[in-house]
């Protein structure tokens, strides 16, 4: 018989390393052709940090995203940004790039103020142009930078950011482990075959508070992939170790989800802006995976009326638990 | 060991090379022809990163001995963009955000191409099955499936326009 169930998983997750300094630095050089070079130690492993950092620099400097070149993760030339881990790079390297770009921007604004003869605080940079208040002027950013260079002024900046944390008290465990947190709730719908024990995830709805979604498509990608990894964690993936040796070191024995195992995922982005984040952004990497297995396990409990305490919920485990509960009912004379 | 004289067509061009007959097709593509778009993942036919099209069929090039490709036609990811113009699948992958680390992408695009070559109107289930031999850890497959759907509708629209 096939049984359906729904389950919810909720989580909060600290962004950055726990109770430790974990700074990141960046350099931004605004060149006289109006293009920008960002130097960052932030390694983009596919999550899209180089795209995000280019967007932050472009937004801050008032130029097109396409005009920003990100040089990332090259220890020969880039400043330390710490690890791409702990869901921290958008928040921490994002802030470092924002700060570096802000300083470069100040140089351009000072130059533009001198040309236009207006106070710097009335000047804005947008779409490659210098703006006076709400109005574009005839002056381009490129022209201002050329003028600065002709006077020997370089329009560059450096920045770094370290989240405000404290070390945890070894006696009480108290302190400020993270400067900000991500929050999420996921709902899973499953169908369980009570004969074979196969759990099929039919749908996942995943709502994530990420602060500002600097690149919504990228955030969706992170959420969808987190759900896929969570399905693996809930149903498939198990490292079998015997006398210190991994027994299943291959994709045919350590199963991870294929396209056939992943249902439609409906990401919902919740933008609760983080005051200390770059443009209000936090992080989404690990949070996307955290609640999925709980939601699926709760959905299986809803379908079968049975609680599982060991992952993954392999067909063998599910069938054994169903059998055990039947036998118990028979013993109880039900 | 005597060298094996391998002649095959790769991305439309005739290729003749003398190779160690113990080489895999994957090694000839990457090490001899320097077509490094084809990736080696697991090396045992489980991940699909080394997928290429051999006489119209998707194969794991790590499981094909190079001499088996004699006289056959191989298409790698480098041969998918005709005359520098991206294939609709490649455009759709970029547009849908279907690429993250990129390691599975060449194999995914070739797997999807074989599907669309045989079935221009695949549903979600058929797309999932067609790419189920290609593992992806980054994307969760959602945007890859969406990209294949976008490409299928574009190819259909182009074919419709061409026949008008």
Interface residues (C-beta under 8 A of the other chain):
Chain A: X45 X46 X47 X48 X217 X218 X220 X221 X224 X225 X226 X227 X228 X229 X250 X251 X252 X256 X257 X258 X259 X260 X262 X264 X265
Chain B: X42 X44 X46 X47 X97 X100 X101 X102 X124 X127 X128 X129 X131 X132 X133 X134 X135 X136 X137 X138 X139 X140 X141 X142 X143 X144 X145
